[in-house]
Amino acid sequence: MPSHDLALSVRDFAFLSQLIHDRSRICLGPDKQPLLTGRLARHMRSLGCDGFGAYCALLSAPSGANEIDVLIDMITTNHTQFFRERGHFEFLEHHVLPILATRVLAAGRSLQVWSAAAASGEEPYSLAIVLSEYARSRPLPDWRVYASDISRRMVDRCRQGIYEARKVELPAAELLPRYFRRGFGPRQGYYRLKPEVRGSVTVEAANLFQESYPVPAALDVIFCRNVMIYFDAASRAQLVDRMFEQLAPGGFLFIGHAESLLGLRHQFKQLSPGVYRRRS
């Protein structure tokens, strides 16, 4: 339990939750007050803040700009795993890539996929494995996966491509030696993606609501999964519009199984749970 001097007042919670919403669109209702207290208490002590009032003052100061990024990083949820919601990757392989391979090859360009909320990288590297496996036996143009996340800490982990062995669960056993290297010595118990896999994924920090994204226009596939559940309806609607604009006509959008475009005005056709296609 936090000590009394680190109790979060209604006023300070309102300030922090509004700041977080303004910067990330993440909504923190009153029920999230204990969560915010727990995540920030130790960090505030490390800064020498004797309470949330002092921490809010730090965030309000001109020198607090970097600390706002730290705050956002600390409150974001980064639960992910390789091939999470596996049905999406199977749909990509069996239904999406055959369509895109033909279309993109005919256009003489590369195939471009974006993991828009990549966390520590399991999703974009899963996409890279699917694309690599597809290309082993079927025609596929040159391709690239783009990965982004609002958390700079997660971006750094994604670039490293190092994961605990117990968390590397793949659809087939032969994928492990094909795409990963086992760690030894101080890295025992870990796997790292091989250089060619890491080299196929471009990783950048990005806020989904910033003015422009560090990815090309006219993307073929966007995975933007399990992130809209943290936004209010207006922000979800804005994000769906942005994803539409970022996709090429006929491009594909994947959202989480717990998410839906129901109730939002959009120009997508639903193909399967969590899978949508941009109308041309």
C-alpha positions, 0 to 999 in steps of 0.5 A: 500500500502507498504511504500516506504522503503518496496518497493521490488526491482527486485533484492530482488524479484529475490533472494526471488523467487529463495529461495522459489523455491529452498526450496518448488518448488513453482514458483513465477512469476513477477506478484506475486511481489505485493503478496509477498510484501503484505504478508511479509511487516508486518512480516519484520517490526516485525523483525526490518527489514527496507527494503527487502534488510535487510530481504534478508540479514537475510535470507542469514545469518547462523542464518536465517535458521529458518526464511526461514521456516517462509518465506515458511509458509507465502507464501503458499496458504492454501485454503481448506474445508471439502469434497472439490471437493466432487466427489473425495470422492464419487469415493473413497467410491463407486469405490476405497474402494470396490477394496481395501477392498477386496485386503487388507483384503486378504493380512492381512494388514492395509489400508493406505491413505496419504493426501500429502498437508493437509493444516489445516486438512479438507482433511485428516479428510474428508478421515477419515470420509469416511473410518469410514462411509464405515466401519459402514456397509461394511467390511474394514480392519484396516486403517490409514490416514497420513497427511502432509504439508510444513507449520508447522503452518498448521500442528499444526492446523491439529493436533488440529482439531478445526474448525469454525462452519460455515466452517464445511460443510458435505455431511450429517447432521448426520455426524456432531454429529457423528464425531464432538464435539461442543465447549462451552464457549471460544470455542463457534462457533467452532467444534472439531473432536472427539478424535477417529477421530483425533487419526486415522490421523497421522500428520507430517510436510513434503516437497513434494520434500524432500528425504524421506517422513514420511509415509509408503511405498506402500500406497493404496491411495494418495490425492495430490490435488491442489498443482501441479498448483504452480510448473513448469513442471519439478517439476510436473514431478518429483512429479508424479514420486515420487507419483508413487514410494510411491504407491503400485502397483494398488494404487490410486492417486487423484489430483485436478480438475484443474490439469492434468497429460497431457504432463507428462510421467507417468505410471498411468491409468486415471479412472475419472477426477483427479483420476488415478491408478498406473499400476502394 
